[in-house]
Amino acid sequence: MRKTIEIIENGDGFVADVTATATTPSGQPLGISHRPSPCRRLFDEYKVQNMPAFIGYLPFGFPDPDLSLEAFRTMVDNGVDIVEIGLPYSDPVMDGPVIQAASQIALRNGERIADVFKAVETVANAGGVPLIMSYWNLIFHYGVERFATDFANAGGAGLITPDLIPDEAGEWIEASDRHGLDRIFLVSPDSTDERLRVVAENARGFVYAAARMGVTGERATLNDSSRELVERTRAAGAENVCVGIGVSTPAQGASVGQYADGVIVGSALVHTLLDEHGDVRDPVQGLGALANTTAALADAIHGCRR
């Protein structure tokens, strides 16, 4: 039986941590990364400033692979703290019409999962915290360990899995622990207290609280269920809770930012790159609109508690 030796630091200096075997029961290599959670570190800094984080979503490959990289840079330059890089999927179960349209454009452009790591590097180099949001089937077919390795090497921070629950996430929990990646699971107003507890125990970075049931999309108004959900999720043990699905205006972002650790905006940002007919806008006009919308949301969200 092979042994693995890891040199770790404690209060008395450096000691050797000897493990009896080099593999887990599932055959994966042992070893847990001691890399701090990138999202938790950001939230800790913002709590000192009494300020919520701004989390923005955009699908990779939309409007085209090169322009999407410029769009990610534009988001970070104009105030997005954490970027959700969406992996377009042919059968999205929770994406609204705007994001579905953008994803279809990306898929027609030949978007491939292996190329998304360029976007991860772009966000990291711009100074943002890069997350990937993906349906689990894509990660599973790419290879969980392969994905975790490539993602971490590109500077990735964590993965949002809208259709993966902790009970079925054993392989991902192992891989994310090995590579120091955050695990963001979703909860909804219909989640039981027991479900909230399970999610809180297994999440790393933050818990994604869906403000309402249903698909993503812009909404004229938001109800109070998200505030109650945040309170319940914190009571279940979650350290950081961010709210999304439906947040689309600066006023809504400021309202949610009063009680959430982070405010998640997706469709409203995607919409800036499409015209009234759902076609891709002129790149200069689209990026300009994206910059203006992002900046307005950032000002409202970051300044909502002052």
Contacts in CASP RR format, 6 or more apart in sequence:
PFRMAT RR
TARGET T0000
AUTHOR 0000-0000-0000
METHOD contacts of the structure
MODEL  1
MRKTIEIIENGDGFVADVTATATTPSGQPLGISHRPSPCRRLFDEYKVQN
MPAFIGYLPFGFPDPDLSLEAFRTMVDNGVDIVEIGLPYSDPVMDGPVIQ
AASQIALRNGERIADVFKAVETVANAGGVPLIMSYWNLIFHYGVERFATD
FANAGGAGLITPDLIPDEAGEWIEASDRHGLDRIFLVSPDSTDERLRVVA
ENARGFVYAAARMGVTGERATLNDSSRELVERTRAAGAENVCVGIGVSTP
AQGASVGQYADGVIVGSALVHTLLDEHGDVRDPVQGLGALANTTAALADA
IHGCRR
1 20 0 8 1.000
1 21 0 8 1.000
2 21 0 8 1.000
2 22 0 8 1.000
3 18 0 8 1.000
3 19 0 8 1.000
3 20 0 8 1.000
3 21 0 8 1.000
3 22 0 8 1.000
4 18 0 8 1.000
4 19 0 8 1.000
4 21 0 8 1.000
4 22 0 8 1.000
4 30 0 8 1.000
4 31 0 8 1.000
5 16 0 8 1.000
5 17 0 8 1.000
5 18 0 8 1.000
5 19 0 8 1.000
6 16 0 8 1.000
6 17 0 8 1.000
6 19 0 8 1.000
6 31 0 8 1.000
7 14 0 8 1.000
7 15 0 8 1.000
7 16 0 8 1.000
7 17 0 8 1.000
8 14 0 8 1.000
8 15 0 8 1.000
8 17 0 8 1.000
8 34 0 8 1.000
9 15 0 8 1.000
19 30 0 8 1.000
19 31 0 8 1.000
21 30 0 8 1.000
22 29 0 8 1.000
22 30 0 8 1.000
23 29 0 8 1.000
23 30 0 8 1.000
24 30 0 8 1.000
24 174 0 8 1.000
26 171 0 8 1.000
26 174 0 8 1.000
28 145 0 8 1.000
28 171 0 8 1.000
28 174 0 8 1.000
28 175 0 8 1.000
28 178 0 8 1.000
29 178 0 8 1.000
31 177 0 8 1.000
31 178 0 8 1.000
32 177 0 8 1.000
32 178 0 8 1.000
32 180 0 8 1.000
33 177 0 8 1.000
33 178 0 8 1.000
33 179 0 8 1.000
33 180 0 8 1.000
35 179 0 8 1.000
35 180 0 8 1.000
37 157 0 8 1.000
37 180 0 8 1.000
37 182 0 8 1.000
37 204 0 8 1.000
37 205 0 8 1.000
38 129 0 8 1.000
38 156 0 8 1.000
38 157 0 8 1.000
38 158 0 8 1.000
38 182 0 8 1.000
38 205 0 8 1.000
39 82 0 8 1.000
39 129 0 8 1.000
39 131 0 8 1.000
39 157 0 8 1.000
39 158 0 8 1.000
39 182 0 8 1.000
39 184 0 8 1.000
39 205 0 8 1.000
39 206 0 8 1.000
39 240 0 8 1.000
40 182 0 8 1.000
40 204 0 8 1.000
40 205 0 8 1.000
40 206 0 8 1.000
40 239 0 8 1.000
40 240 0 8 1.000
42 53 0 8 1.000
42 81 0 8 1.000
42 82 0 8 1.000
42 129 0 8 1.000
43 53 0 8 1.000
43 205 0 8 1.000
43 206 0 8 1.000
43 239 0 8 1.000
43 240 0 8 1.000
43 261 0 8 1.000
43 262 0 8 1.000
46 52 0 8 1.000
46 53 0 8 1.000
46 81 0 8 1.000
46 261 0 8 1.000
47 261 0 8 1.000
50 305 0 8 1.000
50 306 0 8 1.000
51 302 0 8 1.000
51 303 0 8 1.000
51 305 0 8 1.000
52 256 0 8 1.000
52 257 0 8 1.000
52 260 0 8 1.000
52 261 0 8 1.000
52 262 0 8 1.000
52 263 0 8 1.000
52 301 0 8 1.000
52 302 0 8 1.000
52 304 0 8 1.000
52 305 0 8 1.000
53 81 0 8 1.000
53 82 0 8 1.000
53 242 0 8 1.000
53 261 0 8 1.000
53 262 0 8 1.000
53 263 0 8 1.000
53 301 0 8 1.000
54 79 0 8 1.000
54 80 0 8 1.000
54 81 0 8 1.000
54 82 0 8 1.000
54 262 0 8 1.000
54 263 0 8 1.000
54 265 0 8 1.000
54 297 0 8 1.000
54 298 0 8 1.000
54 301 0 8 1.000
54 302 0 8 1.000
55 80 0 8 1.000
55 81 0 8 1.000
55 82 0 8 1.000
55 83 0 8 1.000
55 84 0 8 1.000
55 131 0 8 1.000
55 242 0 8 1.000
55 262 0 8 1.000
55 263 0 8 1.000
55 264 0 8 1.000
55 265 0 8 1.000
56 75 0 8 1.000
56 80 0 8 1.000
56 82 0 8 1.000
56 83 0 8 1.000
56 84 0 8 1.000
56 264 0 8 1.000
56 265 0 8 1.000
56 266 0 8 1.000
56 269 0 8 1.000
56 294 0 8 1.000
57 83 0 8 1.000
57 84 0 8 1.000
57 86 0 8 1.000
57 99 0 8 1.000
57 133 0 8 1.000
57 264 0 8 1.000
57 265 0 8 1.000
57 266 0 8 1.000
57 269 0 8 1.000
57 270 0 8 1.000
58 68 0 8 1.000
58 71 0 8 1.000
58 72 0 8 1.000
58 75 0 8 1.000
58 83 0 8 1.000
58 84 0 8 1.000
58 85 0 8 1.000
58 86 0 8 1.000
58 102 0 8 1.000
58 266 0 8 1.000
58 269 0 8 1.000
58 270 0 8 1.000
59 68 0 8 1.000
59 85 0 8 1.000
59 86 0 8 1.000
59 87 0 8 1.000
59 88 0 8 1.000
59 99 0 8 1.000
59 102 0 8 1.000
59 103 0 8 1.000
59 106 0 8 1.000
59 270 0 8 1.000
60 68 0 8 1.000
60 85 0 8 1.000
60 86 0 8 1.000
60 87 0 8 1.000
60 88 0 8 1.000
60 106 0 8 1.000
60 111 0 8 1.000
60 115 0 8 1.000
60 116 0 8 1.000
60 119 0 8 1.000
61 67 0 8 1.000
61 68 0 8 1.000
61 88 0 8 1.000
61 105 0 8 1.000
61 106 0 8 1.000
61 109 0 8 1.000
61 111 0 8 1.000
61 115 0 8 1.000
61 119 0 8 1.000
62 68 0 8 1.000
62 71 0 8 1.000
62 88 0 8 1.000
62 102 0 8 1.000
62 103 0 8 1.000
62 105 0 8 1.000
62 106 0 8 1.000
62 109 0 8 1.000
62 111 0 8 1.000
62 270 0 8 1.000
62 273 0 8 1.000
63 71 0 8 1.000
63 102 0 8 1.000
63 105 0 8 1.000
63 273 0 8 1.000
63 280 0 8 1.000
63 281 0 8 1.000
63 283 0 8 1.000
64 109 0 8 1.000
65 109 0 8 1.000
65 111 0 8 1.000
65 115 0 8 1.000
65 118 0 8 1.000
67 283 0 8 1.000
67 287 0 8 1.000
68 106 0 8 1.000
68 119 0 8 1.000
69 118 0 8 1.000
69 119 0 8 1.000
69 122 0 8 1.000
70 283 0 8 1.000
70 287 0 8 1.000
71 273 0 8 1.000
71 287 0 8 1.000
71 290 0 8 1.000
72 83 0 8 1.000
72 85 0 8 1.000
72 119 0 8 1.000
72 122 0 8 1.000
72 123 0 8 1.000
72 126 0 8 1.000
73 122 0 8 1.000
73 123 0 8 1.000
73 126 0 8 1.000
74 287 0 8 1.000
74 288 0 8 1.000
74 290 0 8 1.000
74 291 0 8 1.000
74 294 0 8 1.000
75 83 0 8 1.000
75 269 0 8 1.000
75 290 0 8 1.000
75 294 0 8 1.000
76 83 0 8 1.000
76 123 0 8 1.000
76 126 0 8 1.000
76 127 0 8 1.000
76 128 0 8 1.000
77 126 0 8 1.000
77 291 0 8 1.000
78 290 0 8 1.000
78 291 0 8 1.000
78 294 0 8 1.000
78 295 0 8 1.000
78 298 0 8 1.000
79 294 0 8 1.000
79 295 0 8 1.000
79 298 0 8 1.000
79 302 0 8 1.000
80 128 0 8 1.000
80 294 0 8 1.000
80 298 0 8 1.000
81 128 0 8 1.000
81 129 0 8 1.000
82 128 0 8 1.000
82 129 0 8 1.000
82 130 0 8 1.000
82 131 0 8 1.000
82 157 0 8 1.000
83 123 0 8 1.000
83 128 0 8 1.000
83 129 0 8 1.000
83 130 0 8 1.000
83 131 0 8 1.000
84 131 0 8 1.000
84 132 0 8 1.000
84 133 0 8 1.000
84 160 0 8 1.000
84 264 0 8 1.000
84 266 0 8 1.000
85 116 0 8 1.000
85 119 0 8 1.000
85 120 0 8 1.000
85 123 0 8 1.000
85 130 0 8 1.000
85 131 0 8 1.000
85 132 0 8 1.000
85 133 0 8 1.000
86 116 0 8 1.000
86 132 0 8 1.000
86 133 0 8 1.000
86 134 0 8 1.000
87 113 0 8 1.000
87 116 0 8 1.000
87 132 0 8 1.000
87 133 0 8 1.000
87 134 0 8 1.000
87 135 0 8 1.000
87 138 0 8 1.000
88 102 0 8 1.000
88 103 0 8 1.000
88 104 0 8 1.000
88 106 0 8 1.000
88 107 0 8 1.000
88 111 0 8 1.000
89 95 0 8 1.000
89 103 0 8 1.000
89 134 0 8 1.000
89 135 0 8 1.000
89 137 0 8 1.000
89 138 0 8 1.000
90 107 0 8 1.000
92 99 0 8 1.000
92 100 0 8 1.000
92 103 0 8 1.000
92 135 0 8 1.000
93 135 0 8 1.000
93 162 0 8 1.000
93 163 0 8 1.000
93 215 0 8 1.000
94 162 0 8 1.000
94 163 0 8 1.000
94 214 0 8 1.000
94 215 0 8 1.000
94 216 0 8 1.000
94 245 0 8 1.000
95 103 0 8 1.000
95 215 0 8 1.000
95 216 0 8 1.000
96 215 0 8 1.000
96 216 0 8 1.000
96 217 0 8 1.000
96 267 0 8 1.000
97 217 0 8 1.000
98 216 0 8 1.000
98 217 0 8 1.000
98 218 0 8 1.000
98 267 0 8 1.000
98 270 0 8 1.000
98 271 0 8 1.000
98 274 0 8 1.000
99 216 0 8 1.000
99 217 0 8 1.000
99 266 0 8 1.000
99 267 0 8 1.000
99 270 0 8 1.000
101 274 0 8 1.000
101 278 0 8 1.000
102 270 0 8 1.000
102 273 0 8 1.000
102 274 0 8 1.000
105 280 0 8 1.000
113 138 0 8 1.000
113 142 0 8 1.000
113 147 0 8 1.000
114 142 0 8 1.000
114 150 0 8 1.000
116 132 0 8 1.000
117 150 0 8 1.000
117 151 0 8 1.000
117 153 0 8 1.000
117 154 0 8 1.000
118 154 0 8 1.000
119 130 0 8 1.000
120 130 0 8 1.000
120 132 0 8 1.000
120 151 0 8 1.000
120 154 0 8 1.000
120 155 0 8 1.000
120 156 0 8 1.000
121 154 0 8 1.000
121 155 0 8 1.000
123 129 0 8 1.000
123 130 0 8 1.000
124 130 0 8 1.000
124 154 0 8 1.000
124 155 0 8 1.000
124 156 0 8 1.000
129 157 0 8 1.000
130 154 0 8 1.000
130 155 0 8 1.000
130 156 0 8 1.000
130 157 0 8 1.000
130 158 0 8 1.000
131 156 0 8 1.000
131 157 0 8 1.000
131 158 0 8 1.000
131 159 0 8 1.000
131 160 0 8 1.000
131 182 0 8 1.000
131 184 0 8 1.000
132 151 0 8 1.000
132 156 0 8 1.000
132 158 0 8 1.000
132 159 0 8 1.000
132 160 0 8 1.000
133 159 0 8 1.000
133 160 0 8 1.000
133 161 0 8 1.000
133 162 0 8 1.000
134 159 0 8 1.000
134 160 0 8 1.000
134 161 0 8 1.000
135 161 0 8 1.000
135 162 0 8 1.000
135 163 0 8 1.000
136 161 0 8 1.000
136 163 0 8 1.000
136 164 0 8 1.000
136 172 0 8 1.000
139 147 0 8 1.000
139 159 0 8 1.000
139 161 0 8 1.000
139 172 0 8 1.000
144 171 0 8 1.000
144 172 0 8 1.000
144 175 0 8 1.000
145 175 0 8 1.000
147 175 0 8 1.000
148 172 0 8 1.000
148 175 0 8 1.000
148 176 0 8 1.000
148 178 0 8 1.000
148 179 0 8 1.000
148 181 0 8 1.000
149 179 0 8 1.000
151 158 0 8 1.000
151 159 0 8 1.000
151 179 0 8 1.000
151 181 0 8 1.000
152 179 0 8 1.000
152 180 0 8 1.000
152 181 0 8 1.000
156 181 0 8 1.000
157 181 0 8 1.000
157 182 0 8 1.000
158 176 0 8 1.000
158 181 0 8 1.000
158 182 0 8 1.000
158 183 0 8 1.000
158 184 0 8 1.000
158 205 0 8 1.000
159 172 0 8 1.000
159 176 0 8 1.000
159 181 0 8 1.000
159 182 0 8 1.000
159 183 0 8 1.000
159 184 0 8 1.000
160 184 0 8 1.000
160 186 0 8 1.000
160 208 0 8 1.000
161 169 0 8 1.000
161 172 0 8 1.000
161 183 0 8 1.000
161 184 0 8 1.000
161 185 0 8 1.000
161 186 0 8 1.000
162 186 0 8 1.000
162 208 0 8 1.000
164 172 0 8 1.000
164 185 0 8 1.000
165 185 0 8 1.000
165 198 0 8 1.000
165 199 0 8 1.000
166 173 0 8 1.000
166 185 0 8 1.000
166 198 0 8 1.000
166 199 0 8 1.000
166 201 0 8 1.000
166 202 0 8 1.000
166 203 0 8 1.000
167 198 0 8 1.000
169 183 0 8 1.000
169 185 0 8 1.000
169 202 0 8 1.000
172 183 0 8 1.000
173 183 0 8 1.000
173 202 0 8 1.000
175 181 0 8 1.000
176 182 0 8 1.000
176 183 0 8 1.000
176 204 0 8 1.000
181 204 0 8 1.000
182 204 0 8 1.000
182 205 0 8 1.000
182 206 0 8 1.000
183 202 0 8 1.000
183 203 0 8 1.000
183 204 0 8 1.000
183 205 0 8 1.000
184 203 0 8 1.000
184 204 0 8 1.000
184 205 0 8 1.000
184 206 0 8 1.000
184 207 0 8 1.000
184 208 0 8 1.000
185 199 0 8 1.000
185 202 0 8 1.000
185 203 0 8 1.000
185 207 0 8 1.000
185 208 0 8 1.000
186 199 0 8 1.000
186 207 0 8 1.000
186 208 0 8 1.000
186 209 0 8 1.000
186 210 0 8 1.000
187 195 0 8 1.000
187 196 0 8 1.000
187 199 0 8 1.000
187 207 0 8 1.000
187 208 0 8 1.000
187 209 0 8 1.000
187 210 0 8 1.000
187 229 0 8 1.000
187 233 0 8 1.000
188 209 0 8 1.000
188 210 0 8 1.000
188 212 0 8 1.000
188 213 0 8 1.000
188 229 0 8 1.000
189 210 0 8 1.000
189 212 0 8 1.000
189 213 0 8 1.000
189 225 0 8 1.000
189 226 0 8 1.000
189 228 0 8 1.000
189 229 0 8 1.000
190 213 0 8 1.000
191 199 0 8 1.000
191 229 0 8 1.000
191 232 0 8 1.000
193 232 0 8 1.000
193 236 0 8 1.000
196 232 0 8 1.000
196 233 0 8 1.000
196 235 0 8 1.000
196 236 0 8 1.000
196 238 0 8 1.000
197 236 0 8 1.000
197 237 0 8 1.000
199 207 0 8 1.000
199 233 0 8 1.000
199 236 0 8 1.000
199 238 0 8 1.000
200 207 0 8 1.000
200 233 0 8 1.000
200 236 0 8 1.000
200 237 0 8 1.000
200 238 0 8 1.000
201 237 0 8 1.000
203 238 0 8 1.000
205 239 0 8 1.000
205 240 0 8 1.000
206 238 0 8 1.000
206 239 0 8 1.000
206 240 0 8 1.000
206 241 0 8 1.000
206 242 0 8 1.000
206 261 0 8 1.000
206 262 0 8 1.000
207 233 0 8 1.000
207 238 0 8 1.000
207 240 0 8 1.000
207 241 0 8 1.000
207 242 0 8 1.000
208 242 0 8 1.000
208 244 0 8 1.000
208 264 0 8 1.000
209 226 0 8 1.000
209 229 0 8 1.000
209 230 0 8 1.000
209 233 0 8 1.000
209 241 0 8 1.000
209 242 0 8 1.000
209 243 0 8 1.000
209 244 0 8 1.000
209 260 0 8 1.000
210 229 0 8 1.000
210 244 0 8 1.000
210 245 0 8 1.000
211 222 0 8 1.000
211 223 0 8 1.000
211 225 0 8 1.000
211 226 0 8 1.000
211 229 0 8 1.000
211 243 0 8 1.000
211 244 0 8 1.000
211 245 0 8 1.000
211 246 0 8 1.000
211 247 0 8 1.000
211 256 0 8 1.000
212 219 0 8 1.000
212 222 0 8 1.000
212 223 0 8 1.000
212 225 0 8 1.000
212 226 0 8 1.000
212 245 0 8 1.000
212 246 0 8 1.000
214 245 0 8 1.000
215 245 0 8 1.000
216 245 0 8 1.000
216 246 0 8 1.000
216 266 0 8 1.000
216 267 0 8 1.000
217 245 0 8 1.000
217 246 0 8 1.000
217 248 0 8 1.000
217 266 0 8 1.000
217 267 0 8 1.000
218 246 0 8 1.000
218 248 0 8 1.000
218 267 0 8 1.000
218 268 0 8 1.000
218 271 0 8 1.000
219 246 0 8 1.000
219 247 0 8 1.000
219 248 0 8 1.000
219 252 0 8 1.000
222 246 0 8 1.000
222 247 0 8 1.000
222 252 0 8 1.000
222 255 0 8 1.000
222 256 0 8 1.000
226 243 0 8 1.000
226 244 0 8 1.000
226 256 0 8 1.000
226 260 0 8 1.000
227 259 0 8 1.000
229 241 0 8 1.000
229 243 0 8 1.000
230 241 0 8 1.000
230 243 0 8 1.000
230 259 0 8 1.000
230 260 0 8 1.000
231 259 0 8 1.000
233 241 0 8 1.000
234 241 0 8 1.000
240 261 0 8 1.000
240 262 0 8 1.000
241 260 0 8 1.000
241 261 0 8 1.000
241 262 0 8 1.000
242 260 0 8 1.000
242 261 0 8 1.000
242 262 0 8 1.000
242 263 0 8 1.000
242 264 0 8 1.000
243 256 0 8 1.000
243 257 0 8 1.000
243 260 0 8 1.000
243 262 0 8 1.000
243 263 0 8 1.000
243 264 0 8 1.000
244 256 0 8 1.000
244 263 0 8 1.000
244 264 0 8 1.000
244 265 0 8 1.000
245 264 0 8 1.000
246 252 0 8 1.000
246 267 0 8 1.000
247 253 0 8 1.000
247 256 0 8 1.000
247 263 0 8 1.000
247 264 0 8 1.000
247 265 0 8 1.000
247 266 0 8 1.000
247 268 0 8 1.000
248 265 0 8 1.000
248 266 0 8 1.000
248 267 0 8 1.000
248 268 0 8 1.000
249 268 0 8 1.000
249 297 0 8 1.000
250 296 0 8 1.000
250 297 0 8 1.000
250 299 0 8 1.000
250 300 0 8 1.000
250 301 0 8 1.000
251 300 0 8 1.000
253 263 0 8 1.000
253 265 0 8 1.000
253 297 0 8 1.000
253 300 0 8 1.000
253 301 0 8 1.000
253 304 0 8 1.000
254 300 0 8 1.000
254 301 0 8 1.000
254 303 0 8 1.000
254 304 0 8 1.000
255 304 0 8 1.000
256 262 0 8 1.000
256 263 0 8 1.000
257 263 0 8 1.000
257 301 0 8 1.000
257 304 0 8 1.000
257 305 0 8 1.000
258 304 0 8 1.000
258 305 0 8 1.000
262 301 0 8 1.000
263 297 0 8 1.000
263 301 0 8 1.000
265 297 0 8 1.000
268 293 0 8 1.000
268 297 0 8 1.000
269 290 0 8 1.000
269 293 0 8 1.000
269 294 0 8 1.000
272 281 0 8 1.000
272 286 0 8 1.000
272 288 0 8 1.000
272 289 0 8 1.000
272 290 0 8 1.000
272 292 0 8 1.000
272 293 0 8 1.000
273 280 0 8 1.000
273 281 0 8 1.000
273 286 0 8 1.000
273 287 0 8 1.000
273 289 0 8 1.000
273 290 0 8 1.000
274 280 0 8 1.000
274 281 0 8 1.000
275 281 0 8 1.000
281 289 0 8 1.000
END
